[in-house]
């Protein structure tokens, strides 16, 4: 189960980061649209976020430093849940920018806040699962002896 959790979470992060990294200015626009951070911080976050997403996603997929990567991923997802809830509560009409784009919605477009929150909260839960349980058989942590559990998922016999 942990292998699936880290692969799904890592895959989502890689895709999200890859869709943003080619046009970081759009990522900056998306972060600014939330109106949560001072301008200079929003710019820095907008440029850094795609890189962080890709790096953390790759660590999860290969199972290297799995628990640390899962903590970072879960915190990122929780921050996204908070940001989307903030935008919704403050009546902002923005695209979350989760997979590129972002910013103010055009005429006739409706925000998808509830779906975005549910998706990201599900990813928070996958991150929490990955932190709590061993990284799984197909993780570099186990092969390198970094997991302390020989890479075996909880409930599996070590033979």
Number of C-alpha atoms within 10 A of each C-alpha: 15 22 22 14 22 32 20 18 26 29 19 18 29 24 17 20 26 17 17 26 20 12 14 21 15 19 30 25 18 24 27 21 21 25 15 13 13 9 13 10 13 21 19 12 17 22 19 16 20 25 18 18 25 22 16 25 28 20 23 32 23 18 27 21 17 29 24 15 23 29 19 17 28 25 15 20 23 20 15 19 22 15 18 24 17 16 20 17 9 11 9 17 19 22 25 26 20 20 17 22 19 20 21 18 14 10 6 5 11 11 17 14 19 13 10 18 20 12 13 23 19 16 25 24 16 24 30 18 20 28 21 14 16 24 36 26 18 15 26 22 23 21 14 12 11 16 21 12 17 19 23 22 18 15 6 9 7 10 4
